[in-house]
Amino acid sequence: MTNFYPNSINRREFFSLAAGAALAGVAGVPAHAQAIHRFDHGDFDIAVFSDGFLTLSADILLPDATPEVREPILRSMGGDKTGARVQANVPLIRYGNDLILIDNGAGGNFQPSSGRLADNLRSTGVDPASITKVVFTHAHPDHSGATTTADGKVLYPNAKYFIGQAEWDFWTDKDFEMRRPVALHGFAKGAQRDLFAVADRITRVKEGDEIVPGMSVVNTPGHTPGHISIELAGRDNLIVTGDACTNDVIFFQHPQWHFGFDTDAELALKNRRDLLDRAANEKLKLLGYHWTYPGVGYAEIKGNAYRFVAA
């Protein structure tokens, strides 16, 4: 197995390592599929790894839809009337001597079908110790739950971490349980577990801040109060959306519908619509976390909604 350290790898090696990765845990991908999706974008080389998949109920995915409307949509996603699987796509981005993860997956802290990222990285020779930066779009457990291992050790020990200032402030509030609904208390415990574990190496960012040159923060709150997306400069800028738009089937076709895990449902809806409008009008490339693997494509306006066009 080749060691994947940033100071010893060039673009050709990056892509050749990515090419041999198995898509372990990706719903809907044949068992024989071996290649992962990789592409270059400006100064960035990107390989989209899988953290596995989640199974979400119809009430979470489609709270605004009637049962009659829900079922055909869920079946188009490979599910049934009770719910459907959604994937977890984690980009590994090479910039110069940096190896950057946007989110780090669930680890063992969400569903048993998720938490595959570290193994999938290792299968291509990517040592967790070689990751130099981890950027959290937000601190839900399927995005930050792999910060530590089961025995409490930091999984990516040499990385610097980044999170939105508002996201940090919200989840680390010492009076959280007195101020916030009970439904959020479990999420807060998980977020505090993950964020406090790397508190000594975390940078809190705001709109327009750069992680590295050409990689900047875009505020997309609503799903969580401090949710951020990441924009990469290049031809037709690329936006890594996190959960600003949670699904490429439901919310492209029905951008006016809510999502069950959004903390501020109306703000999430507004910012999702703004994001898709901007992407469609400026022809931006998008990379979505819970979209059909690899989650890379474009938004096209279709009447009062959108159409997802895979890249």
Residue pairs with C-beta under 8 A, 6 or more apart in sequence:
1 122
1 125
2 13
2 17
2 125
3 125
3 127
3 130
4 17
4 99
4 121
4 124
4 125
4 126
4 127
4 130
5 127
5 130
6 94
6 96
6 97
6 98
6 99
6 130
6 132
7 97
9 17
9 94
11 40
11 45
11 94
14 38
14 45
14 47
14 94
15 38
15 45
15 47
17 124
17 125
17 126
18 35
18 36
18 38
18 47
18 92
18 124
19 34
19 35
19 36
19 38
20 34
20 35
20 123
20 124
21 34
21 35
21 36
21 47
21 49
21 120
21 123
21 124
22 33
22 34
22 120
22 123
23 29
23 33
23 34
23 36
23 50
23 120
23 293
24 50
24 52
24 116
24 119
24 120
24 123
25 50
25 51
25 52
25 53
25 113
25 114
25 116
25 120
26 33
26 50
26 52
26 53
26 87
26 293
27 53
27 78
27 85
27 86
27 87
28 78
28 85
28 87
28 292
28 293
29 293
36 47
36 48
36 49
36 50
36 124
36 294
37 47
37 48
37 293
37 294
37 296
38 45
38 46
38 47
38 48
39 45
39 46
39 296
39 311
40 46
41 232
41 234
41 235
41 238
41 285
42 214
42 232
42 233
42 234
42 235
43 95
43 96
43 213
43 214
43 233
43 234
44 93
44 94
44 95
44 214
44 215
44 232
44 234
44 238
45 93
45 94
45 95
46 91
46 92
46 93
46 94
46 238
46 287
47 91
47 92
47 124
48 89
48 90
48 91
48 92
48 287
48 293
48 294
48 295
48 296
49 89
49 90
49 91
49 92
49 117
49 120
49 121
50 87
50 88
50 89
50 90
50 116
50 117
50 120
50 293
51 88
51 89
51 90
51 105
51 106
51 114
51 115
51 116
51 117
51 120
51 142
51 146
52 87
52 88
52 105
52 106
52 111
52 113
52 114
52 115
52 116
52 117
53 85
53 86
53 87
53 88
53 113
53 114
54 85
54 86
54 88
54 110
54 111
54 113
54 114
54 142
54 290
55 83
55 84
55 85
55 86
55 111
55 113
56 83
56 84
56 85
56 86
56 260
57 82
57 83
57 260
58 67
58 70
58 74
58 81
58 82
58 83
58 84
59 260
60 83
60 259
60 260
60 261
61 74
61 83
61 84
61 86
61 247
61 250
61 259
61 260
62 69
62 70
62 73
62 74
62 250
62 257
63 257
63 258
63 259
63 260
64 254
64 256
64 257
64 258
65 73
65 254
65 257
67 81
70 81
71 80
71 81
73 249
73 250
73 253
74 80
74 81
74 82
74 83
74 84
76 249
77 84
77 85
77 86
77 247
77 249
77 250
78 84
78 85
79 85
85 113
86 246
86 247
86 290
87 290
87 291
87 292
87 293
87 295
88 105
88 106
88 114
88 117
88 142
88 289
88 290
89 287
89 288
89 289
89 290
89 291
89 293
89 294
89 295
90 101
90 102
90 103
90 104
90 105
90 117
90 289
91 101
91 102
91 240
91 287
92 99
92 100
92 101
92 121
92 126
93 99
93 100
93 101
93 102
93 215
93 232
94 100
95 212
95 214
95 215
96 212
97 132
98 132
98 133
98 212
99 126
99 130
99 131
99 132
99 133
100 131
100 132
100 133
100 134
100 135
100 211
100 212
100 215
101 117
101 131
101 133
101 134
101 135
101 156
101 159
102 135
102 137
102 230
102 240
102 242
103 134
103 135
103 136
103 137
103 143
103 144
103 242
103 289
104 117
104 134
104 136
104 143
104 144
104 145
104 146
104 147
104 155
104 156
105 114
105 115
105 116
105 117
105 118
105 142
105 143
105 145
105 146
106 114
106 115
106 141
106 142
106 143
106 145
106 146
107 115
107 118
107 145
107 146
107 147
107 148
107 149
107 155
108 115
108 145
108 150
109 115
109 141
109 145
109 146
109 190
109 193
110 141
110 142
110 145
111 142
114 142
115 145
115 146
117 146
118 128
118 146
118 155
121 128
122 128
128 155
128 156
128 157
129 156
129 157
129 158
130 158
131 156
131 158
131 159
132 158
132 159
132 160
133 159
133 160
133 161
133 162
133 211
133 212
134 147
134 156
134 159
134 160
134 161
134 162
135 161
135 162
135 163
135 211
135 230
136 143
136 144
136 161
136 162
136 163
136 164
136 167
137 143
137 227
137 228
137 229
137 230
137 240
137 241
137 242
137 243
137 244
137 289
138 144
138 163
138 164
138 167
138 223
138 224
138 226
138 227
138 228
138 242
138 243
139 163
139 167
139 171
139 190
139 191
139 194
139 195
139 224
140 187
140 190
140 191
140 224
140 243
140 261
141 187
141 190
141 191
141 194
143 242
143 243
143 289
144 190
144 191
144 194
144 195
145 190
145 194
146 155
147 154
147 155
147 156
147 161
147 193
147 194
147 195
147 197
147 198
148 154
148 155
148 193
148 194
148 197
149 155
152 197
154 197
154 198
159 201
160 201
160 202
160 203
161 198
161 201
161 202
161 203
162 202
162 203
162 204
162 205
162 211
163 195
163 202
163 203
163 204
163 205
163 226
163 228
164 204
164 205
164 206
164 217
164 219
164 226
164 227
164 228
165 204
165 205
165 206
165 226
166 221
166 225
166 226
167 224
167 225
167 226
167 227
167 228
168 195
168 202
168 204
168 226
169 226
170 224
170 225
170 226
171 187
171 188
171 191
171 192
171 195
172 191
172 192
172 195
172 196
173 179
173 180
176 184
176 185
176 188
177 185
177 188
180 188
184 263
195 202
205 211
205 217
205 228
206 217
206 219
207 217
207 218
207 219
208 216
208 217
209 216
209 217
210 216
210 217
211 217
211 230
214 232
214 233
214 234
215 230
215 231
215 232
215 233
216 230
216 231
216 233
217 228
217 229
217 230
217 231
218 228
218 229
218 230
218 231
218 239
219 227
219 228
220 227
220 228
220 229
220 241
220 242
220 244
220 271
220 275
221 227
221 264
221 267
221 268
221 271
222 244
222 262
222 263
222 264
222 265
222 266
222 267
222 268
222 269
222 270
222 271
222 272
223 242
223 243
223 244
223 246
223 259
223 261
223 262
223 263
223 268
224 243
224 263
225 263
225 264
227 242
227 243
227 244
228 242
229 239
229 240
229 241
229 242
229 244
229 275
230 239
230 240
230 242
231 237
231 238
231 239
231 240
232 238
232 239
232 240
236 282
236 283
236 284
236 285
237 282
237 284
237 285
238 284
238 285
238 286
238 287
239 275
239 279
239 284
239 285
239 286
239 287
240 287
241 275
241 286
241 287
241 288
241 289
242 289
243 261
243 289
243 290
244 268
244 271
244 272
244 275
245 251
245 252
245 272
245 275
245 276
245 286
245 288
246 259
246 261
246 288
246 289
246 290
247 259
247 288
247 290
247 291
248 288
248 291
248 292
248 295
248 297
248 308
249 292
249 308
250 257
251 257
251 259
251 272
251 276
252 276
252 299
252 305
252 306
252 307
252 308
253 305
253 306
253 307
254 305
255 269
255 272
255 273
255 276
255 305
255 306
256 269
256 273
257 269
258 265
258 268
258 269
259 265
259 268
262 268
262 269
276 299
276 306
277 301
278 284
279 286
279 298
279 299
280 298
280 299
280 300
280 301
280 306
281 301
283 298
284 298
284 299
285 296
285 297
285 298
285 311
286 295
286 296
286 297
286 298
286 299
287 294
287 295
287 296
288 295
289 295
291 297
291 308
292 310
296 310
296 311
297 308
297 309
297 310
297 311
298 308
298 309
298 311
299 306
299 307
299 308
299 309
300 306
300 307
300 308
300 309
301 307
